[in-house]
Amino acid sequence: MPKTQHIFISLVFMAFTYFSSYAMVYDNQFIPLLRRTRIDVGGCPSLFAIDLFADTASSAYGPNEEQVGLPSIFGIFNQGELGRAMAAAGCPDPMRTDWQDFKVLWDVNGKLQTQGIFFTLHKTITDWVSFGASWMFMRANSRHEFNIGKHDLELGRADILQLDENRREMFQVLGLQENQSAQVGFGDVDAYLRVGHMWDYTLKFKRIDAGGTLGMLIPSGLRHEANKPTSIPFGGDGHWGIYGALDGLFELRDDMKAGLYLRFSKRFPNTRNRRMPAGCEPIIFGALCGPVRVNPGFTFVFNPYFVLENLRDGLGLGIYYNLTAHQKDSWCDARKNPCVPAQLNGAVGFTDWRSEYITLNAFYDFGKVCAVREFDPILTFNWDVPVRFLVAQNVFKTYRLSLGVQFAF
């Protein structure tokens, strides 16, 4: 392809990036927004990629690494506790007076399903400098299901139905739109500048491609809605952020590579309306709602991988391990002269989370079978599987399948 066409395509992609680019990022405890490794194509250092993906989750790793329902990563739902929190907040408690002092636990299960499209651009400027961005568009459907669990009451079937009706009344009083939500929109923008280089026949490797990255996380994604407990953020929940990363790809011999990606990111504080507990209720069902200043914790990413290329006429396979660790957030009630204090200490403990994923990757490079490479596509397939080898906790067990195409130029 002529050089002028390369430049034109790059400018078009960059224009699209700056005006409507929406990113996949690591710091999300609901869906696997994981980095995809660039497939190296000799003589074509830049790429543009499109991936179609689908996610599903019906359980989560809880605070003690046990398997729980999706909403339980924020704590166990105790209807009696919610009633007492409502009373503290000055709201009427719909529960019968002889039930109000008892513990009534509910097993809250859920389901999350998403479908979307993900874009990646990586453009090399010189032998040492490159830049890029990634973004996505997604739709998500989620729901909660409430089933009576442990309790201190003698209940018949009619009593259980009455408790469920009381729960619905509680949500209505608090303005919570219960049980189901549908979201459609963009994710955050991940734009970066990378400084790195390739060294041939160095330190007993056939090739080393290593560098450092400085990136920005632009909060253009959908946020969690305070009145919809089932909703999820499509990125970092409205927080700007920056990150630094180190990466290294080591070619052990022809078509056999191993790599490592390390990243630290930090989201900046912001203030907006959020749910807050007035007692010990889970934060997504909080009896209070108002401005809260949230300062997110640091996020660390550890991502080693191994790739075999050109196993048969362009076919390749890869396996990746992704560990993401997010430190506890800091929450501060930003209401002016609150008459009812928010009980944030317990709720903040659930903002500390860890996720682990194994990614199985297969790809086929059509350019490998061409005598002269032009704008030949690379088909990719990825399966992201949540695992718990070390420390997975407070995260959804979300499985992802994605099918994509890359163009190197």
C-alpha positions as CSV (number, residue, x, y, z in Angstrom):
1,M,0.0,0.0,0.0
2,P,1.5,3.5,-0.9
3,K,2.8,5.6,1.9
4,T,0.2,8.3,1.3
5,Q,-2.6,5.8,1.9
6,H,-1.0,4.7,5.1
7,I,-0.9,8.3,6.3
8,F,-4.5,8.9,5.3
9,I,-5.8,5.9,7.1
10,S,-3.8,6.8,10.2
11,L,-5.2,10.4,10.2
12,V,-8.8,9.1,9.8
13,F,-8.4,6.6,12.7
14,M,-6.8,9.3,14.9
15,A,-9.7,11.7,14.1
16,F,-12.1,9.0,15.1
17,T,-10.1,8.4,18.2
18,Y,-10.0,11.9,19.5
19,F,-13.7,12.7,18.8
20,S,-15.4,9.4,19.7
21,S,-12.9,7.1,21.2
22,Y,-14.0,4.9,24.0
23,A,-11.8,2.6,25.9
24,M,-11.5,-0.8,27.6
25,V,-9.6,-0.3,30.9
26,Y,-8.5,-2.6,33.7
27,D,-10.1,-1.0,36.7
28,N,-13.6,-2.5,36.6
29,Q,-14.8,-5.2,38.9
30,F,-17.8,-6.3,36.8
31,I,-16.5,-7.0,33.3
32,P,-13.0,-8.0,32.0
33,L,-11.7,-4.9,30.3
34,L,-8.4,-6.4,29.6
35,R,-5.5,-5.4,27.3
36,R,-5.0,-7.3,24.1
37,T,-1.4,-8.0,23.0
38,R,-0.5,-6.6,19.6
39,I,0.4,-9.4,17.2
40,D,3.8,-8.5,15.7
41,V,3.9,-8.4,11.9
42,G,7.3,-7.8,10.4
43,G,7.5,-4.5,8.5
44,C,4.1,-3.4,9.7
45,P,4.5,-1.7,13.1
46,S,1.0,-0.2,13.4
47,L,-2.4,-1.7,13.6
48,F,-6.1,-1.1,13.8
49,A,-8.4,-3.8,15.4
50,I,-12.1,-4.4,15.9
51,D,-13.5,-7.0,18.3
52,L,-17.0,-8.1,18.8
53,F,-17.6,-9.5,22.3
54,A,-20.2,-10.9,24.6
55,D,-20.1,-11.3,28.4
56,T,-22.1,-13.3,30.9
57,A,-22.0,-13.6,34.7
58,S,-24.3,-15.2,37.2
59,S,-22.1,-15.4,40.3
60,A,-19.2,-13.6,42.0
61,Y,-16.2,-14.0,44.3
62,G,-17.2,-12.6,47.6
63,P,-15.3,-10.7,50.3
64,N,-13.9,-14.0,51.7
65,E,-13.2,-15.4,48.2
66,E,-16.4,-17.6,48.5
67,Q,-18.8,-17.8,45.6
68,V,-21.8,-15.6,46.1
69,G,-24.6,-13.9,44.1
70,L,-23.7,-10.8,42.1
71,P,-25.0,-8.1,44.5
72,S,-23.4,-9.8,47.5
73,I,-20.0,-8.4,46.7
74,F,-21.4,-5.3,48.4
75,G,-22.6,-7.2,51.5
76,I,-25.5,-9.4,52.5
77,F,-28.9,-7.9,52.2
78,N,-30.7,-7.9,55.6
79,Q,-34.2,-6.5,55.3
80,G,-34.4,-5.9,59.0
81,E,-31.2,-3.8,58.9
82,L,-32.5,-1.8,55.9
83,G,-35.7,-1.1,57.8
84,R,-33.7,0.2,60.8
85,A,-31.6,2.3,58.4
86,M,-34.7,3.8,56.9
87,A,-36.0,4.7,60.3
88,A,-32.7,6.4,61.1
89,A,-33.0,8.3,57.9
90,G,-36.5,9.5,58.8
91,C,-38.3,7.2,56.4
92,P,-41.3,5.0,57.3
93,D,-40.5,1.3,57.7
94,P,-43.2,-0.7,55.9
95,M,-42.4,-4.0,57.8
96,R,-44.7,-5.2,60.5
97,T,-43.7,-3.8,63.9
98,D,-43.3,-7.3,65.3
99,W,-40.7,-8.1,62.6
100,Q,-38.7,-4.9,62.7
101,D,-36.2,-5.9,65.3
102,F,-35.3,-9.3,63.7
103,K,-32.7,-10.4,61.2
104,V,-34.2,-11.2,57.8
105,L,-31.6,-12.2,55.3
106,W,-32.2,-12.6,51.6
107,D,-30.2,-14.6,49.1
108,V,-29.8,-12.1,46.3
109,N,-28.8,-13.6,43.0
110,G,-28.4,-12.0,39.7
111,K,-27.5,-12.2,36.0
112,L,-25.4,-9.9,33.8
113,Q,-25.2,-10.1,30.0
114,T,-23.4,-7.7,27.7
115,Q,-22.7,-7.4,24.0
116,G,-20.5,-4.8,22.4
117,I,-17.8,-3.8,20.0
118,F,-14.2,-2.8,20.9
119,F,-11.7,-0.7,18.8
120,T,-7.9,-0.5,19.2
121,L,-5.5,1.8,17.4
122,H,-1.7,1.6,17.7
123,K,0.4,3.9,15.4
124,T,4.2,3.9,15.3
125,I,5.8,7.4,14.7
126,T,9.5,6.5,14.9
127,D,11.5,3.5,15.9
128,W,11.2,4.6,19.5
129,V,7.8,6.4,19.8
130,S,4.3,5.2,19.2
131,F,0.8,6.2,20.4
132,G,-2.6,4.6,20.5
133,A,-6.1,4.4,22.0
134,S,-8.8,2.0,22.6
135,W,-12.6,2.4,23.1
136,M,-15.8,0.4,23.1
137,F,-19.6,0.6,22.7
138,M,-21.7,-1.8,24.7
139,R,-25.2,-2.8,25.8
140,A,-25.7,-4.4,29.2
141,N,-28.7,-6.1,30.8
142,S,-28.7,-7.1,34.4
143,R,-31.2,-8.3,37.0
144,H,-31.5,-9.2,40.6
145,E,-33.5,-12.1,42.1
146,F,-34.5,-12.1,45.8
147,N,-35.1,-15.4,47.7
148,I,-35.7,-15.6,51.4
149,G,-32.6,-16.8,53.3
150,K,-31.8,-17.1,57.0
151,H,-34.1,-15.3,59.4
152,D,-35.2,-15.3,63.1
153,L,-38.9,-15.4,62.4
154,E,-41.5,-18.2,62.2
155,L,-42.8,-17.7,58.7
156,G,-45.4,-19.3,56.6
157,R,-45.8,-18.9,52.8
158,A,-48.1,-15.9,53.2
159,D,-45.6,-14.2,55.6
160,I,-42.8,-14.6,53.0
161,L,-45.0,-13.0,50.4
162,Q,-45.7,-10.2,52.8
163,L,-42.0,-9.7,53.5
164,D,-41.3,-9.5,49.8
165,E,-44.1,-7.0,49.4
166,N,-42.6,-4.9,52.2
167,R,-39.2,-5.1,50.5
168,R,-40.7,-3.7,47.3
169,E,-42.3,-0.9,49.3
170,M,-39.0,-0.1,50.9
171,F,-37.3,0.2,47.6
172,Q,-40.2,2.4,46.3
173,V,-39.8,4.7,49.3
174,L,-36.1,5.0,48.7
175,G,-36.5,5.6,45.0
176,L,-34.7,2.4,44.0
177,Q,-35.8,1.0,40.7
178,E,-35.5,-2.6,41.6
179,N,-34.5,-5.9,39.9
180,Q,-33.6,-5.0,36.3
181,S,-31.8,-2.4,34.2
182,A,-30.8,-2.0,30.6
183,Q,-27.8,0.2,29.6
184,V,-26.5,1.2,26.2
185,G,-23.5,3.5,25.7
186,F,-19.8,4.0,25.4
187,G,-16.9,3.1,27.7
188,D,-13.9,5.1,28.8
189,V,-11.2,6.3,26.5
190,D,-7.7,4.8,27.0
191,A,-5.2,7.0,25.1
192,Y,-1.4,6.4,25.5
193,L,2.1,7.3,24.4
194,R,4.7,4.6,24.3
195,V,8.5,4.8,24.2
196,G,10.2,1.6,23.3
197,H,12.4,-0.2,20.9
198,M,13.3,-3.6,19.3
199,W,16.7,-5.2,19.8
200,D,17.7,-8.2,17.7
201,Y,19.9,-11.0,19.1
202,T,20.3,-9.4,22.5
203,L,20.8,-11.3,25.9
204,K,20.4,-14.6,24.1
205,F,17.0,-13.8,22.7
206,K,16.3,-13.6,19.0
207,R,14.4,-10.3,19.6
208,I,13.4,-8.1,22.5
209,D,10.6,-5.6,22.2
210,A,10.4,-3.5,25.4
211,G,9.2,-0.1,26.4
212,G,7.3,2.1,28.8
213,T,3.8,3.7,28.4
214,L,2.2,6.8,29.9
215,G,-1.6,6.8,29.5
216,M,-4.7,8.8,30.2
217,L,-8.1,7.3,31.2
218,I,-10.9,9.7,30.0
219,P,-14.2,9.1,31.8
220,S,-16.7,9.0,28.9
221,G,-18.3,5.7,29.9
222,L,-21.7,5.2,31.4
223,R,-21.7,5.4,35.2
224,H,-23.5,3.4,37.9
225,E,-26.9,4.9,38.5
226,A,-27.6,5.7,42.1
227,N,-31.2,4.7,41.9
228,K,-30.6,1.5,39.9
229,P,-28.8,-1.1,42.0
230,T,-28.5,-3.5,39.0
231,S,-26.6,-0.9,36.9
232,I,-22.8,-1.1,36.3
233,P,-20.2,1.4,35.2
234,F,-18.8,0.9,31.7
235,G,-15.4,2.0,32.9
236,G,-14.0,3.9,35.9
237,D,-17.4,5.2,37.0
238,G,-16.8,8.8,36.0
239,H,-13.2,9.3,37.3
240,W,-10.4,10.7,35.2
241,G,-7.2,8.7,35.5
242,I,-3.6,8.2,34.5
243,Y,-1.3,5.2,34.4
244,G,2.2,4.1,33.8
245,A,3.2,0.7,32.3
246,L,6.2,-1.4,31.4
247,D,6.1,-4.1,28.8
248,G,8.5,-6.6,27.3
249,L,8.1,-9.2,24.6
250,F,10.9,-11.8,24.2
251,E,11.2,-13.9,21.2
252,L,12.7,-17.2,22.5
253,R,13.1,-18.7,19.0
254,D,11.3,-18.6,15.7
255,D,7.5,-18.1,16.4
256,M,7.8,-18.7,20.1
257,K,7.4,-15.6,22.4
258,A,6.9,-14.8,26.0
259,G,5.9,-11.4,27.4
260,L,5.1,-9.5,30.6
261,Y,3.0,-6.3,31.1
262,L,3.0,-4.4,34.4
263,R,0.8,-1.4,35.1
264,F,0.0,1.1,37.9
265,S,-3.1,3.3,37.5
266,K,-4.7,6.0,39.6
267,R,-8.1,7.5,39.2
268,F,-8.7,11.0,40.5
269,P,-11.4,12.0,43.0
270,N,-14.8,13.4,42.0
271,T,-18.0,14.3,43.7
272,R,-21.5,13.3,42.6
273,N,-24.7,11.8,44.0
274,R,-24.3,8.3,45.3
275,R,-26.0,5.9,47.6
276,M,-24.8,5.9,51.2
277,P,-25.8,3.5,54.1
278,A,-27.5,4.9,57.2
279,G,-26.7,1.6,59.0
280,C,-25.2,-1.6,57.9
281,E,-27.1,-2.1,54.7
282,P,-25.2,-2.8,51.4
283,I,-24.2,0.4,49.7
284,I,-26.2,-0.2,46.5
285,F,-29.4,-0.3,48.7
286,G,-28.3,2.6,50.9
287,A,-31.1,4.5,52.7
288,L,-29.3,7.8,52.0
289,C,-28.5,9.5,48.7
290,G,-26.5,12.6,48.2
291,P,-23.1,14.0,47.0
292,V,-20.1,11.9,48.0
293,R,-16.5,12.6,47.2
294,V,-14.8,9.4,46.2
295,N,-11.0,9.1,45.9
296,P,-10.3,5.7,44.2
297,G,-7.4,3.5,45.3
298,F,-4.5,2.5,43.1
299,T,-4.8,-0.4,40.6
300,F,-2.0,-2.8,39.8
301,V,-1.9,-5.1,36.8
302,F,0.3,-8.2,36.4
303,N,0.0,-9.8,32.9
304,P,2.4,-12.6,31.8
305,Y,1.7,-14.5,28.6
306,F,3.1,-17.0,26.1
307,V,2.5,-17.1,22.4
308,L,3.2,-19.7,19.6
309,E,2.9,-18.2,16.1
310,N,2.7,-19.8,12.7
311,L,2.0,-23.3,13.9
312,R,0.4,-24.0,10.5
313,D,0.3,-21.4,7.7
314,G,-0.4,-18.4,9.9
315,L,-2.2,-20.1,12.8
316,G,-1.1,-19.1,16.3
317,L,-2.1,-19.7,19.9
318,G,-1.6,-17.8,23.1
319,I,-2.3,-18.1,26.8
320,Y,-2.4,-15.1,29.2
321,Y,-2.8,-14.6,32.9
322,N,-4.3,-11.3,34.1
323,L,-4.1,-10.3,37.8
324,T,-5.7,-7.0,38.7
325,A,-5.6,-5.6,42.2
326,H,-7.5,-2.5,43.3
327,Q,-6.9,-0.8,46.6
328,K,-9.7,0.4,48.9
329,D,-11.4,3.7,47.9
330,S,-11.8,6.6,50.2
331,W,-15.4,8.0,50.6
332,C,-16.4,11.3,52.2
333,D,-19.9,12.5,52.7
334,A,-20.1,15.8,50.8
335,R,-23.6,16.9,51.9
336,K,-23.9,20.3,53.6
337,N,-25.1,20.0,57.2
338,P,-26.4,16.4,57.0
339,C,-29.1,15.7,59.6
340,V,-28.5,11.9,59.3
341,P,-24.9,10.7,59.3
342,A,-23.8,8.2,56.7
343,Q,-22.1,5.0,57.9
344,L,-19.4,4.7,55.3
345,N,-16.7,2.8,57.1
346,G,-18.2,-0.7,56.5
347,A,-19.3,0.1,53.0
348,V,-15.8,1.3,51.9
349,G,-14.4,-2.1,52.8
350,F,-16.1,-3.6,49.8
351,T,-14.3,-1.3,47.4
352,D,-11.1,-3.3,47.7
353,W,-11.1,-6.0,45.0
354,R,-8.9,-8.5,43.1
355,S,-9.6,-10.3,39.8
356,E,-7.8,-13.1,38.0
357,Y,-8.4,-14.2,34.4
358,I,-6.9,-16.8,32.1
359,T,-7.3,-15.8,28.5
360,L,-7.1,-18.4,25.7
361,N,-6.2,-16.8,22.4
362,A,-6.2,-18.2,18.8
363,F,-5.4,-16.2,15.7
364,Y,-4.9,-16.6,12.0
365,D,-2.7,-14.3,10.0
366,F,-3.7,-14.3,6.3
367,G,-0.5,-12.3,5.5
368,K,1.7,-15.3,6.3
369,V,0.6,-17.2,3.2
370,C,1.1,-14.1,0.9
371,A,4.2,-13.6,-1.2
372,V,3.9,-9.9,-0.7
373,R,2.1,-8.6,2.4
374,E,-0.4,-5.7,1.9
375,F,-3.4,-4.9,4.1
376,D,-4.0,-8.6,5.0
377,P,-6.2,-9.2,8.1
378,I,-5.5,-11.2,11.2
379,L,-8.5,-13.0,12.7
380,T,-8.5,-13.4,16.5
381,F,-10.5,-15.3,19.0
382,N,-10.3,-14.8,22.8
383,W,-12.0,-16.5,25.7
384,D,-11.6,-14.8,29.0
385,V,-12.2,-17.2,32.0
386,P,-12.3,-15.9,35.6
387,V,-10.2,-18.0,38.0
388,R,-9.2,-18.0,41.6
389,F,-5.6,-19.1,41.8
390,L,-4.4,-16.5,44.4
391,V,-6.6,-13.6,45.5
392,A,-9.8,-13.2,43.5
393,Q,-12.4,-11.4,45.7
394,N,-15.3,-8.8,45.4
395,V,-15.6,-9.3,41.7
396,F,-18.1,-10.7,39.2
397,K,-17.2,-14.1,37.7
398,T,-17.7,-12.7,34.2
399,Y,-16.9,-14.9,31.1
400,R,-16.1,-13.2,27.8
401,L,-16.0,-14.5,24.2
402,S,-14.6,-12.1,21.6
403,L,-14.0,-12.4,17.8
404,G,-12.0,-9.8,16.1
405,V,-10.0,-8.7,13.1
406,Q,-6.7,-6.8,13.1
407,F,-5.1,-4.9,10.2
408,A,-1.4,-4.2,10.3
409,F,0.1,-1.3,8.3
